[in-house]
Amino acid sequence: MIGSAVPRKEDAALLTGRGTFVDDIHRPGLLHMVYVHSTEAHALVTGIDTEEARSLPGVLGVWTARDFADLPPRPSVPGLERGYLAGDKVHYVGEPVAVVVAADRYTAADAARAVRVAYEPLPVMATVADALAPGAVPIFAPLPGNLALEQQVTPDDVTADLAAAPHRLRARLVNQRCAGTPIEPYGVLADWTGAGPTVWATVQAPHRVRAEIAERFGLARHLVRVIAPDVGGAFGVKSSFMPELFLAPELSRRLGRPVKYVETRGEHMVHTYHGRDQIQDVEVGFDAEGRILAMDVTITVNIGGVPDPVGIGLATLTSYMLGGCYRIPKIAARYRSVVTNTTPTASYRGAGRPEASFLIERVVDLVARELGEDPADVRKVNLIQPEEMPYQTPFEGIVYDEADYPAALDLLLGELDYAALRAEQARRLADPAAPLLGVGLSTFVEMGGFGPTPLFEQFGYLGGWESANVRMQPDGSVIVLVGTAPHGQGHQTALAQIVADQLNVPFDAISVLYGDTAVVQEGTGTMGSRGMPVAGNAVRQAAVEVAAKARTIAAHMLEAEADDVVPVGDGFQIKGVPEATVTMAEVAVRAFKPHLLPEGTALGLEHTAYYEPKNLSYPSGAHGCVVEIDRDTGRVTVLRYVCVDDCGTVINPLTARGQIHGGVAQGIAQALYEKVAFDPGGRPLAASLEDYMVPGPLDLPSYETHHIETKSSFNPLGAKGLGEAGATAAPQAVVNAVVDALAHLGVRDVEMPCTPERVWKVMHDAR
């Protein structure tokens, strides 16, 4: 089954409206919770008048920060504790100030609007430049200033290396702020009955959420049940510990009734945490062939008004991947995390690695332009070669697994018909009436298979392993319990394929369950492209043990030694004796007959495995984008987008293509359409999908996808992960294409998103 493009098990229910999302769940006596959000970006809260709101029929109460003062703070950076609601001060527009509970969501929304909050405005610093300016007012009280963290990632000083380089250039690159905008916004339903709560939530790591809720309320973990039902996308933004995860259970406890919170799209745009938002200052030294000799990088991250424990250090991952898939001897990297009066930032698809890939791929193109060389040739000069794998990067502990970067680039150039595109570009350039043509390349590598426990502990997780329980039923069917919590990745399908191969059981006879802490053994969760490299290997490991036990029982049934029995078809046979067979279903029944089992054999066919990865995995590839630009309007149209991806072992080519398509769509969206912006007063300029440009199918091209499979030696499946590769590769492929189309005008950079207005202005300013 591994390698087969079988349709997803998940799709039938979802496509026929039979999925179960948080807002589909109803409990007797259900109440609804709505926030009162701050309308100021930076201000003291001088009063909150709740009288009118409390008087509305159907309102059960209004609570402010003081009402939750006895609760321990949310998961926070040590020393930078954050509450559930703003107290005496608000830090960004959209920060929750109060919470209303009513019998229905419409009454709750009306009551929230009736709450009157009095503010005393403070100076607003909506940009990192303002926040770091001399005399800037500290935004977040525990900090003496607005520099939340300054980290030197490498001890190297490359000043001498840069000075000795034959050529040098400097650049400032901007990776703009994006919103996750999953199709389902954040939602929580909590029902506190008896000794503890049951919580249904749109989360990516149910067991970790259970642990944090239990800790806040002083409960043993077995008293807290967290269920992630069907989740309509997450893209990292549902891994943050939003206040509703704790307020809904607490209000349910106080009121003795279930409480539900489901954010609106407008709330999502200002309340759920954003991603990206880096300014990257880079200096690079290189020789006459374009070989990069040294690089110095300073990253400045806008982490918003309240430091998130993940967001504050996310640029560590950016730093680790700055070298991309190139052999760069010396890299010096550091970053600064800066508090501003904007919505906090944290994980968003790729979480720090797309920012690194964007930087190095733009740098390679800038080097090529500086030397008058083709960008493809400069890449070839710098690429790490397959015989150098595994490759130790300049960063301690960051070792790339097996890959063939040159082969990926060569396949891409062939599929693009690169020489013909360059000829067509020249023809159009000579014709003033023809749209401009640009070709952009992106050879990339990113981190996947997030795991090793020492790394994951730094982000607050119990460990970096993943768990799986494989249990064969007496009829030969199989139930798999896995510790991940997918939200569109297709784990029910891919993990069933792995089990089918190991147990010789029909694919349709396998069910995969997840997302319920009362049913599934302790797990870590879904993030960081860890589904197949980590969870897949846990499932494989458990299935291997079940298969070994089944073989032992089959040998006993056939009166043979286990080494003489081999799997065939739907069961086992004695080697060389085709008539001596037994089916897996017969073995499954025998496994529950204690008097007929080999001596010392335990009942049942079941095994639980915890797989700890020994290293990260490193998906890679080469993507190419072809754009045309209207000379009169600056409108950019993507004509072709070609992908070559190496995710190691491809479990299911169909779902793999889907992952690539989705990631590339988000990457193109960042390059051309999306940006969360604020005015100087910190007011969001994109507070709905009317203002925030999420592209639809008609805005995107058909994708041409290709795979090369270089198996990773870092895990038994040889898988590397794929969920974030498209989002890592696409932004710079598009931007490189846009800049390539304008290179004859002397244009070196176009800041994302490359909107028609921005491109038109760049063209005309250059002229």
N, C-alpha and C positions, 0 to 999 in steps of 0.2 A: 504493500500500500504506500510506503514512503516513495515519493516522487510521482504519485498519481494525482491528477487534477479532478478529484471527486468534488461534487457540489457540497456546499457547507450544510452541516446538520442544523445550524442555527436559523437558516433563512426562512424555512417554511412558516414557523410561528410568527416571525417578525413581518414577513411580507403579507400575511393574512390578518394582521391586526391582533394577534393573540400573544404578543409580548406582554410582559408585566414589568412596568417601570414604577418608580416610587409613587408618582401621582396617580397610578392606577389602583393603588392599594388603599382600602378603606377599612377602618376599624369602628366598632360601635362607640358612639359618643365622640367621634372625631372632632377636634378643634383645629383652628388654623392660626398660624403665627405669621406676623408681618413686621418688618423692621421700619423704624423711623430712621432714615439716612440723613447724614449731615449734608447741608446745602452749602457749607463753607469749607474751603480748603485748609484753612489754618485759623483757629479761633478758640478763645476760652468759652466754655459753656457756662453762662451766668444764671440760667434758669430753665426748667422744663415744666411746662404747664400741661398736666394730663387730665384736668377736670372734665373738659368737654368730651374727650375721647372716652373716658370711663363711663360717662353718662349715656352713651349710645346703647340702644337695645342690642343684646347679643354679645356685648363686650365683657369678657371675664376678667380683664386686668391689663394694666400697662406697667412695665418694669423698666428701670434705668440701671446704670452701672452699680449704684449703691445697693441695689437689691441682690446683687450677686457677689458682694464683697467677701463673703465667707468661702466662696469657691476658690480652689487653687487656680492659678493663671493657666491660660491655654499653653500647649507645647510651644516653647519659646527658646530663643538663644539665651543661655545662662547670663544673668545680669541684665537682660533686656526683656523682662517679662511683659506680656501684653494681656489685657483683660478681654472680656467678651463683648463689652460695649464701651464706647468712649466715655470717659469720666468727666473730668473738669476741662478737657481740651479735646478738640478734634484735629486730625492730622491730614485728612484728604476728603474731598467730596465723595460721598457714598459710604463713609464710615458709619456703622450702626451706632445710634445714640440711645435708642429705646426700642422696646419690643412690645407688640400688642398681640393679645390672643383673643379670638372671638369665635362664635359658633360657625361662621363661614368666612371664606377668604375675602369676600367683597365687603362685609362689615368690618373685617380686620383692616382692610386697605383704607376704608373711609375713616376709621378711628386713627390710623397712623397719620393720615393727613390732618386730623384735628388736633394732634399734639403740637403744642407751640414751644419751640426751642429758641431761647434768647442767646445771642452770640456777641462776644466782643472780639472783633476781627484782629488778627495778628498779621505781621508781614508774611506774604506768601512767597515761597521759593519752589517753583514748579520745574526748574531745571537744575542739573548738577552744578552748572556754572553759578547760578544764584545761591545754591545751598552752600557752596564752598567759598563764596566771596567773603572778603574781610568784613567782619562785623555782622555776618549772617546770624540770625536768631536760631538757636538750637530748636529742632522740631520735636524730637522724641525725647521725653524727659530724662530717662536714665543716661543719655549720652550728653557729654559736655559740649559737643559740636555736632555737625552733620556727617562727619566721616565715621561711619559705623564700623568699618573694618578696612585695614590696609595690610595686604599680604604680599610678601616677596616669595614667589613660588619657586624660583630657582636661585641658587647662590651665585650663579655665573655673572660676571661682568664682561660684556662683549665690546666695551669701548675700544680696546686695542684691536680686536678683530674687525670691527667696522672701519677703523681708521686705516687698516692695512688693505682693505678690499679695493680692487681697481675701480669699482663703481658703487655708488650709494644712492638711495632715494628714501624719502620720507612720505608718509601718507597718513591721513586721518580718515578712518572709515566709520560709518554709523550703521548700527544694526537696530532698527527702530523698534518701538514697543508694539507688541501684538496682543490681541485677545484670543483666548482659546476657542470661544464660540462653538462648543459641542452642540449637537442638535438638541440634546436634553440639558437644560441648565441644572444647577446644583439643587438637590432635594434631600430632605430628611423627614422621616416619620418615626416618632418615638412613642412607645407605649410602656410605661412603667407599671408593672403589675407585680405584686408580691415583693420579693426581695431585690429585684433589679429590673432594668429596662431591656426591651427588645427594640432594636434600632434598624430600620430599613434606610439605606443611604446610598447615594450615587458616589461610591468611593472605589479606590483602586487597591486598597490594602485592608480588607475587613478585620483581620486579626490585629493589625497594629491599631486600628481605630478602637477596637474592643479594649486593648490594653490601655490606651489613653483615657477612654471613658471610665474604665474601672479605677484607674489611678486618681482621676479627678474626684470621684465620688466615694473613694475609700472602699471599693468593693473587690471581692475576689473575682477573678476573670470568669469563672464558670457561671456567675450570676448575671453577666452581661452577654447578650446575644446580638451580634451585628450581621445583617444580611445585605449583601449587594445583589439586588435582583437584576433584571435586564438593565444595563446602563448604556444610555445613548451617547457614547463617545466620552472621552475625558481629555486626552492629549496632555496629560500631566497636571492640568489645573485642578483635577479632583483628588490630587494627592495632598493638597494643603489642608491644614486643620482649621476649617472655617468655624466661626463661633456657633453656628446653628447645630453642629454636631454635638455640642454640649448643652446649649440652651434648650433645645427641644426635649431631651430627657429630663432636665431639671424642671422645666415647666410642667411636663407630664407628671412628674413626681408630686409637685406642689398642688396641681389641680385634680389629680386622680383620674385623668382622662388622656387619651392619646392626642398628641400634638404633631401637626404636619407643617413643614415649611418647604415651599417650592418657589425659587426665585423667578422673577420675570426676566425677559431678555434685557430690559433696561437696567434692572438691578445687576444682572450678570456683567454688564459692560463696566460698571463702576465698583462692584462689590467683590466678585470673584477675582482672584489675583491674575495679573497679566504676566507676559513673558518677554524675553530678549531685553531690549533697551540698554545697549552697550555703545560706548564711544571707544574706539580702538586707535591708539597712536602707535605707529610702527615705523621702525627704521631698519632697512635691510642692506646688507653688503653683498655684492655679487661680482663675478668675473665676466670677461668678454663673451663667454659662451652662454651666459645666463645662469651659471651654477651658483646657487645661493650658499654663501659662506657663513653668514651670521645674521641674527635677527634680534632686535630689541623691541619688546611690546609692553605697553602700559594700557590696561583696560580700566575704564571707569564705568561702573554699573549704577544705574538709577534703580534703587531697591524700593522706592516709594516711601509712604509716610510711617509705616510700622514695619520694622525688620522681621522678615520671615526666616525661620531657622534654616530652610533650604536656600531661599533666595540670596541670603547674605553671603554665602560661600560658593554659589553656583559657578562663578568665574574660575574656580579651581579647575573644573572640567574643561572650560575653554582653554585655559593655559596648557593643560596636559596634551591637547590635540593641536596646538599651534603649528606643529611641523607638518601636519597633513601626511600625505603618502610620499614625502620627499626626504632625501638624505641631507639634512641640515646639521652641520657639526655643532653649532653653538646657538642656543636660544636663551635669552634672558627674559623672564616674564614676571609681571607683578600686576596686582589689581587693587582697585579701591571701590568699596561699596558705599554709596552715598544716599542718605535719607533726603527725600524731597516731599513736597506736599502733593503727592499723586498716589493713586492706588498702588498697593504693594505689588512687587513682582516675585515670581517663584518659577516653578517648572513649567515649560511649554515644549511641546514635541521636539525632542532632541536635547533639551535642557543643558545649554552651554556648548554642546558640540557643534551645532549648526553655525554658531557665531565664530567658532575657530575655523571651520571649513570655509566660511565666507571670507575671513581675513586672508588665509594663505592663498586661496584661489584668486582673489583680487590682486594680491601681491605678485603672484606669478605672472598675471597678465600685465601688470604695471612694469615689471622687469622686462618682459618681451617688448612692450611699447618703447621703453627707454633705449633698448638696443636695436630696435627695428627688426626684431625677429618674429617668426610666427609663434603664437602662444603654444601650439602643439609641440613645436620643437624644444621650447624651453622646458616644458613638462618632461619630455623624454630625457633631457639631460639630467634632471633632478630626481626622477623616480627611483625609489628603492627597488632593487631587483629581487626576483623570486628566490634566488640562491642565498640571499641575505636573511631569509626568514628562519625562525622567529627573529624579529628585529628589535633591538634595544634602542629606544628613542632617547633624546637628551634628558628625559624626565625619569627619575628613579622609579622603578616598579611598573612603568608603562612599556610593555613588550608586545609588539604586534604579532598576531598569529599568521599562519601561512596565507599568502595571497600572491597574485600575479598582476600587479598594477599595470605594467607595460602591455600585457595581453588585453586587459580591459580597454585601455586607451586605443590600441590598434583596432580592436573590434568596433569600437565606437566610430572611429574615423572612417572605417570601411562602410559601416551602415549609413553614416551621414553622406557618403560620397564627397568627402571634404574638399578635394581638389576642384570638383565641379562647382561646389558652393562658392569657393573663392573666385572662380572665373565668373560666375553669375553676379557676385558682389561687385566685381570690377566693371562689368557691363552696366549694371544699374547706376553705379557711381558716375559713369560717363553720360548717362541720360538724365537730364534735369527733371524730366517728367516722371521718372520711375521712383517708386518708394525705395528708401535705403534698405539694404540688407545687412544683417549682422549675424555672426556665428559665435556662440559662446560655449566654452568647455568648462567642465568641472570634474577633475579627478579627485576623489575624496576617500577618506577613511574615517570611521567614527567608532565610538565605544558602544558595544552591545553586551548582552549577557551579564547585566549588572549583578554582581554577586559578591566576590570574596568578602567574607564577614568583616574583616578589619576595615574595608572600605565602606560597607553599608552601615556599620555601627556609627560612623561619623555623621550619617544623616538621620540617626535616631532609631534605626531598625534593630530588632533583636538579632538578626543575622542576615547573611546574604545567600543562604541556602534556599532551596525550595523543597516542598514535600509532596508526596503522592502515595496514595493507597490504591492498590489494584486488587479487586476482589472478584473471583469467579463464582457465579451462582451455580446451584446444582444442575441447571439445564444447560450449562456451558456459556451462558451470556456473562458479560463482565460489567462491573460498575467501577469507575475510576473517580476517586476523590482527589482533587488537586488544590494546592494552596494559593494558586493565582486567582485573580478576579478579573477576567477579561471584559472588555467593553467594546467589542467589535473586531477583535483580532482573529476569531475563528478557532479558539482553543478546543471547543467540543469536537471539531473536525480533525484538526492536526494531531491532537493527542490520541484520539481514537485510531488514527492511522498508525501511529507508533506502536500501540498496543496490539493492533491487528497483526502486524508483522512479527512481533515477538511471540504471540500466543497462537498464531494460525487460527484466529477466530474471525468470523465474518465482521466486516466493518459495521454493519447495521445491528450487530448484537452487542455493541459497546455503548454505554452511556457515560458521559463525563459530567460530574457534578462539582460545583465550586461556589464560593461566595457566601457560605453560611457557617459562622463560627461554631454553631451547635452541632453541625453535621460533619464538617471537614476538620481534619487534624490541623494543628498549628501550621500556618503558612506565612509567607512573606508578602506576596502581592504581585501586581502587574505594573511594571514601569521599566524604563531603561532597556527595552528590547531584550527582555530576559525570558520570554515565553518559551521558545524552543531551546536555547542554549542551557537554560537552568531547569525550568519546569519540565521541558521535554526529556531531559536526561534523568530527572527524578522519576518520571513515569516509566521511562525505559528500564531504569534500574529495578523498580518494583516489578515490572512485567517479566524481566529476566529471571528474578527469583521465583515468581509464580510458575514460569515455564519450566524451571529446573525441578521444582517439586512435582509438577504434573508429569514430567518425564520419569521421575523416580517411581511414581505410582503406576504409570503405564508399564514400566519394566516389570514391576511386581505382578501386574495383571497378566503380562505375557510370559512370566516365568523366565525372565532374562536379566542380564546385567544392564544397568542404566547406560553404560558406555556403548552397548550394542543396540540401543534403541534410538531411532532418528525420527524427527517430525516429518510427516508427509500429509498432504491434503488437509483434511480436517481432524487429523489425529496423529498417531505414531505407528511405526512398524519396526520389526526387527530387521537390521541391515541384511539385505540379500534374501529376505524371506517375505515377499510381497503379501502372502496370504496371512501372515501373522501380524494383524493390525488391531488397533483399538481406537475408537473415536475420542475426541476431546470431551464430548458430552458424557461418554461413559466414564472417562477419567474423573470428570467433575462430580458425578454421582458417587463414585467410589471414594472420593475425598471426604465424604460425609458418613462413611461406614467404618467406624473405628475398629471393628473386629476383622475387617478385610484389608486393613492397611499394613504396610511394612512396620515391623516393631520399631517403636520410638518416633513414629511419624505423627505429627499433630494433625488434628482435624482441619478440614477446609483448605482452600487454595486462596491465600491472601497474603499480601506483604505490604508493609509501609516503608518507604524509602525517603531519606533526607539527602538530597544531593547538594554538596558544597563545591562550587566551581573553584578551580585552582587559579584561575585568572579571568580577566575580562575577555570578551571576544571582540573582533574588530571587523565588522562588515565594511565593504569597500565597493568601489565601482568607478565608472566614468559616464557622465551624462553630457549631452550636447543639446543646445537650444538654437533654433534658427528663428529670427524675428525680422519683421519689416517695420519700418517707421515711416509714417506719412510726413512728408517734408513740410506740409502746410499746417498740420494740426499737432504734430508730435505724438500722435497715437501709436502705441506699440501693439503689434499683433504677433502672437506666437504662431508661426507657420508649422513648425515641427518640434517635437521634443522626443529625444532618443535616449533610452536608459540602458546601460549595461551594469548589472549588479552582481556582486559576489557575496552571497549570504551563507556560504558554505553549503551544507546539505539542504536542498530544497524539499521540504516535507510535502507541500502541496503547491504546484505551480499556479493554480487558479487563485488561491488566497494570497500567494506571494505577489502576483500581479496586482491584486486589489490593494495590498499594503503599499506597493510602489505608487500606484495611481493616486491614492489618498495623500501620501506624503508629498509627492510632486505637486499636487494641487495646492497644498498649503504653502509649499515653497514658492510657486509661481504667484500665489496670492500675496505673499510678503514682498516679492520683488516688484509687483505691478500695482497692487490695490490697497493692501491693508496698512493702517497705521492708527494707533491710539494716540491722540494728540490732546494737549491741554492749552488753554489760553494763559496769558501771564498771571491771571488770578487763580490758576489751578482748576478752572472749570473744564470738564471734559468736553471735547468737541465731537466726540463720537460716542454718544450715549444710547444708540439704538442701531439696528441694521439698516436704517435709512441713511445713517451717516458713516457707518463702518462698512467698507466695501468688501464683503465676502463674495467671491466670484461664483457664478452658477455654471452649469454645463456649457452654455453657449459662449462663455468667456474663456474656455479652456480648450486646448487642442486634443486630438487623439494622441495617445502615448504609444510609442514603439518600444517594447520592452524585450530585453535579452538577458540571459544569465550565463555566467561562467561559475562553475562549482569548484572552489578550492577548499577542501574540507579542513576544518580547524583541528589541530592535534590537541587543543586544550580541553576538549570534551568528547565523550564516546560517540555522540551523534555526529560530530563534525559540523554542527550548526553554529551560526554566528549571530542570528537575529536580523530583522529587516524592518521593523515597524517605524523606525525613525530615519532610515536611509534617504528616502525621497525628500523629506523636509530638510535634511542636511545638505543634499546635493544641489537642489534646484535654485535657491535664490541667486547664487553667484553665477550659475549657468545662464540665467536670464539677464542679470546685470552685465555680465561679460559680453553677452550678445548685443545689448543696447549700446554699451560703450564702443564695441567693435564697429557698429554701424555708424557711429559718430566720430571715429578716430581720425578721419581725414580732416576734421575741423579742429583737431588738437585737443579734443575732449579726453580727459583722463579718468573722470569718475562722474557717475550720476547717482545721487543718493536715493535709496529706496524710500517709498515706493516710486517707481518710474512712471508717474502719472503723465498724461498728455501735456498738462500745463508745465510740469517740471522739465520734461524732455524738450518741449518747444522753447522754453526759456534758455535751457542749456545750449540748444542749437543757435538761437539768435544771439545770445551773449558771445558765443564763440566766433560767430561771423562778424 
